[in-house]
Amino acid sequence: MRKVGVFVCHCGRNIAGTVDVERVTEALRSYPGVAYSIDYLYMCSDPGQDLIKEAIAKRDLDGVVVAACSPAMHEITFRRTVAAAGLNPYLCEVANIREQCSWVHRDDMERATLKAIQIIGTIVEKVHHDEPLVPLAVPIARRALIIGGGIAGLQAASDIAAAGYAVILVEREERLGGRMAQLSGTYLNFDSTADLLSEKVEVVTRNPHITVLTRAQVEAVGGYLGDFKVKVRQQGNDKEYEVGAIVVATGYDLYPKERLSEYGGERYPDVIDGLEFERMLSPTGPTAGEVRCPSDGRVPQEVVFVQCAGSRDPERGVSYCSKICCMYTAKQAMMYKMQVPQGQAYIFYIDIRALGKGYEEFTQRAMEEHRVLYLRGKVSKVFPQDGKMMVWGADTLSGKRVEVAADLVVLATPMVPNADAFGLAQKLRVATDEYGFFSEAHPKLRPVESLTAGVYLAGACQAPKDIPEAVTQGGAAAAKVLSLFSQEKITHDPIVAAVDSELCAGCGICVEVCPYEAREIHPLTKVAVVKEVLCQGCGACLVACPNKASHLRNFAPAQIMAMIEALEGG
Amino acid sequence: MRHLYFPGCTLSTKAKGFAASGEASARALGIDLVELSQWNCCGATFPLAMDNLLALVAPTRILLNAQKEGDHLVALCSICYHVLKRTNRLLREEADKREKINLFIEEEYRGEVRVFHLLGLLRDEIGFETLSQRVQKRFQGLKVAPYYGCLLLRPFQEIGLDDPEEPRILDDFLASLGCEVVEFSHKTECCGSYLTMNSSEVTRELSHAILRSALASGAQAVVTSCPLCQFNLDYRQGEMAAHYPGFAQIPVLYFTQLLGIALGIESDTFGLADHHVDPRPLLREV
């Protein structure tokens, strides 16, 4: 039998306010197999951890139970503590007497105290049966997959490759560049996006570490952090790649115009969206950069820009702000005015959100230098009349209705996730939010990681973003990948299933049942074997096995029975 | 099938042709409209103030009477439909207001009756395809502008009959009668409504914009389901010629008048002669 030490935490008043910790410590002292017990104000503090280390050394403990908060909180802390004292970390367990005891029994100290003693007792039994385990080492394929060859994906690819690691860049379209390739110029400086982009594309295509797969799509994703197996289909041919990390950079689409029926949907050729206007302004676009009405090719003299055409509109569009429209609309209006100086540009807006370095000054320039007329109000309706597009709106600053007979109407429609994003998210087993954008692991502290280990996010697939933000995120995701690749090895929790080959009949039921493809029947021995790095310790195979040949390490049947008996005995 | 029916004041007085054509057409289609044995005016406006509950007493009484005689109620007039439907929803979903109104009328009504517009019944119970097969005289080549106005569709969350921005119901109905339905920009704009009483110039201007848009789209007639819209669009045309040079007159019909004629019913009672702009020459033509 092990010599187990029990360490009871007060958690300030969180536990001690409801549970009589001294009585608990006293009771555990005489518990069978407990060699030592002590209570302390905050066991997770440095002096608290020192108590544990000292006790292990002085009293020769070979098992530790910390009675404290949920193991989700500090199990890892205390396992590190015992490891530092030379004990196998898997011989340390946490008994949760806070979330599952003191917090839920505030009005009954007597019963909470008895319950705490029972909980700790079961965990003592568990520790008696625990085996010392060693984390599983997982190989790292030091090669990254980047999905999406827009500016975010290009940035991530070039940064990872610059550190000397191999990159597979998968792009659905024929060319790299994504949405940025469709734009005319950038805001603030009117730099040609074609020039900016060609530099980036050059860097990526010239780099020998980067394999660019265009007209290619991810078909299936298996494996896990460090060892993903990704099937990529390129023009009908499938090929499998082994990669250690994946960066998702699938970008955005625009909200479909036809859903905005009050603005004519798709009915009127002279009502276009922001991207269509970008194509028109672009020297490589259909009009070679000249602004023309799509209906008859005339030069528009009155152009109305409608901001928030579907954004910030939970009834007819999406609730969120698309973030970049205030800026690109100002840019587009200025580019129009530079081309047609005698023309009039109107911008209907709800608020102007110019949140970036130099952004506010830029919108001011649109108003003051380029005489773009900003009207604070929404457009209610657009319809054709006498060869023009009638725009009905409100100017809420003057309180008046506004009617403009426009030649061209440009709708700043919302940015929405790429149409294929949801299917890809399912393949990657990555969560998406209510709108279909990929969910980050933490909105403040882990903005470029997904909750799936080894899958990172960059650019507008996560939320609306402009070019500098997409570049920032591409670089940040690359840094995450590089810090993973620079580790010598990565480890996997050893709490996995194991098979008693004496009992296994090789029926294969567990192979069917396993959701992680972590089992197979060995071709020679004909019994089930566990692919330990794939096993997530879910326990499905244990329940399924008719011979009880499967067990989960440190959750063995005898162990669980002993815990239950401890409960009944208490 | 028997349906309880609320004609409302205007259909019993100024718009008798709307009522007669609607009732006869419904009967021909197997919809037996049985008039409520007791009814009063619906109030003809749904109050804009949230606490003006007194204005809801009249429609509540109508719904209460309907509950005593059946489980649903059909209206033809857009305004009656609008007021009854919204009042009913409020009584069903807003407990505090329901309690106050019930205390006032000293009876208990909880919004159980279901309120329908005849157009909704035609679409959902008969079906426009079936209706099309029942048509005896098709209006081949008649270009019509389906005019919805405001109250038949809005607010969508409470009425829910059709998309408030891009409605189809009247379009599809008219197409099933063989009409050529024109697309026009002002199909859901306001005609000026009650401003016709004290600011008739506003009504004239708004109604003119609607007719102008219909005419520009090539329409030969405008079709509506609201007696007040019909009045504003039709009667105010008398002044329009003087104010808007080049204005051409256009008949404004109730949807039931076209339905009755299409079903082969004798149109003597349809009030066609009472219109300011006589639709009969056009109807004879097609």
Interface residues (C-beta under 8 A of the other chain):
Chain A: S261 E262 G265 R267 R316 K381 F383 P384 Q385 D386 M390
Chain B: D163 E165 E166 E183 S185 H186 S213 A216
